[in-house]
């Protein structure tokens, strides 16, 4: 399927059966919208491809999973849709292989405000239509990811920006309303199959046989009265082809949550090919497309809980990402919620740090059913109660936190240099005004908890005699670089020279290191945040008191931006290791994760004033700014307008062979 988005035309030919159907739709729609388009400065476009899926759908099919009844959409190649109507796909909820014999639907029809950018510049996260810089007759539609002047960096699935004349990278956080849009389904308890009644297939399991019970009748969770906090864990299980062949003897394995895109997981076949195929979910190709390429730790968990005002007790929700745990603890009697961050060793047995990040009073102390949504994305925690965003602490939009990079660095040193005392090098006052004393304290605290007492702690200035400071250290001693060095290139040059005689081992703090992006990889190993065994159970729900009943449990993941660019467009994975171009087995083998995370591919783009970086929501299948050979920028003169409304998301068929002309008003919506 071509990933070039050209929303200004429909690629079906006049001789295609699709043409008559789409022409019929167009006639109906034209009458409905003639007055609107005539009187308002708007223009209609059609989305032909899936580069913006699931926000905007290109050619696709609607599928209800035969196994769990979950409804989802899958894409394909519209140019060949007339002759190839048989499609295999994978359900994002249970990863069951589904087969559909039906013609597909053309893409969403949208309205674009042509004068939105005549009076104001595009904002980050807008969905914009523009002329393709390499072929100005072709129109594209993408989301604005970067706004110049700035440098934009794609690293580990997230976006980071650096303003002109600064050294520090800052993570780009999505506004809450955009975060909701850029979520992908992982698990929905309302849709389950009979196989999940088997213990080996159950995804919600009590911790240490505690007092939670799963109700198979309505997929709810019930906790019996208890004086202590009782936990139930979500277990992320992914079946493979062997599991579907023999469910009893080949149960699904525990699996990291990955960047799986249901829209991309399809194979289109002809009638002739269809007759020669064995069951799709039992073929080897199923395992290849049924999982993604990257671990995703940014998750959102939502559920409904029934509360009686007279009840006393505690409700706790915990999201796990690597060595970090993020917990919201509710006191039912008062409605108060307390937010904590806890950092543990990879095996989960030792607490390295625990601190309260914020608190608030919520409506959870009122009787009735409450809908709770707790999110950890972009190094920020967000909480909604009954779809209302809760103000946590001083921040309107949740609580921003620093990821546990200092602790990850300490753990890496322990794993690789347990018999050495490390040396810490941080920038002195003339080198950086932005050194976080907290980071230094956290690193020293973590080293102390891991029984690694620093040999030396050095404040680095440009006139510091590093040779003297590092003299006499045993070969292989780890040197830990933290802070925002004013002239990192000069520092690295000096360390290169010292390396020739001392043979020290150099380490940096991965995404938390402000100087990240300078080419350190030849001598400095970065402590990238990576998954642990705890990420097999990334969502935990706890309760104490008179008991609780929760239902409608849903887990979604955040978008993962792939760090592709015009120089590595053939690379589908960001892992620079033997796993670089394969996903087979990686997500189930913890012993391989440190190897994969020794180096993470990243891409950096430079934007001048009034230049914009455009990204597709379907990052693995989007030909966007990352991959343009002419450069990543879209300038003002190429902008057409802002997409704001889906007016025809494809209709329903009154009968199986008729055109889908029955409108679906509930699917018409504003574009966020």
Secondary structure, DSSP 4 states (H G I P E B T S, - for coil): ------TT-----TTSHHHHHHHHHHHHHHHHHHHHHHHTTEEEEE--SSTTTTTS--SEEEEE-TTT--EEEEE--GGGTTT--EEEEE-TTT--EEEEES--BPPPEEEEETTHHHHSPPPTT-EEEEEETTEEEEEEEEEEEEESSEEEEEETBEEEEE-TT----EEPPPPHHHHHHTEEEEEETTS--GGGGSGGG-SEEEGGG-SEEEETTTTEEEE--EEEEEEEEE--EE--HHHHH-TTTSPPEE---B---GGG-EEEE-HHHHHT---GGGSHHHHHHSS-SSB---EEEEEEEEE-TT--EEEEEEEEETTEEEEEEEETTT-EEEEEEEEE-TTS-SEEEEEEEEEEE-GGGSSEEEEEEEEEETTEEEEEETTEE--BTTBSS-EE---SHHHHHHHHHHHH-TTS--EEEEE-TTT-S---HHHHHHHHHHHHHTT---SEEEEE-TT--HHHHTTTPPTT-EEEEES--TTHHHHHHHHHHHHHHH--EEEE-GGG-TTTTSS-TTTEEE------GGGGG-EEEEEEES-EEEEEEEEEEE--B----TTSTT---SB-STTTT--TTGGG-GGGHHHHTT-B-EEEEEE-TTEEEEE-SSGGG---GGG-TT-SEEEGGGEEEEEEEEEES--B-SSTTS---B--GGG-EE--
